[in-house]
Amino acid sequence: AYLRGQENYMVVANMRGRRSPSGDDDPEAIAQALFAQPDLGGLQGPTIAPVFTRAGELWHSVTIVVHKDRLIPAVKALRAVGA
């Protein structure tokens, strides 16, 4: 497992929250934005968790695992979707 794990990197980025049509915080909207980019699916999918800000703004922490050969494209794709 250790040797296989050296081929991958864990990437963590903060991303502004997205609201559903009903006005609720919608982490699934973030997941869909990530899945729309080929380099951002992760191994199984992203982990999305709330970030508790002092100002009460809506942010999420997004964690994905990417193969080391796809690291730079993944970072560029994260920036393109607002991370």
SULRA-V21714 format. One record per backbone hydrogen bond with DSSP energy under -0.5 kcal/mol. NH is the residue of the N-H (numbers start at 1). CO is the residue of the C=O. If there is no record, write none. Layout:
NH&CO / NH&CO
//
This chain:
5&1 / 6&2 / 7&4 / 8&5 / 9&66 / 11&9 / 11&64 / 13&62 / 15&60 / 16&82 / 17&58 / 20&24 / 23&20 / 26&18 / 29&26 / 30&26 / 31&27 / 32&28 / 33&29 / 34&30 / 35&31 / 36&32 / 37&34 / 38&36 / 40&37 / 41&38 / 44&45 / 47&63 / 48&46 / 49&61 / 51&59 / 52&50 / 53&51 / 53&57 / 56&53 / 59&51 / 59&57 / 60&15 / 61&49 / 62&13 / 62&60 / 63&47 / 64&11 / 66&9 / 68&7 / 70&67 / 71&68 / 74&70 / 75&71 / 76&72 / 77&73 / 78&74 / 79&75 / 80&76 / 81&77 / 82&79 / 83&78
//
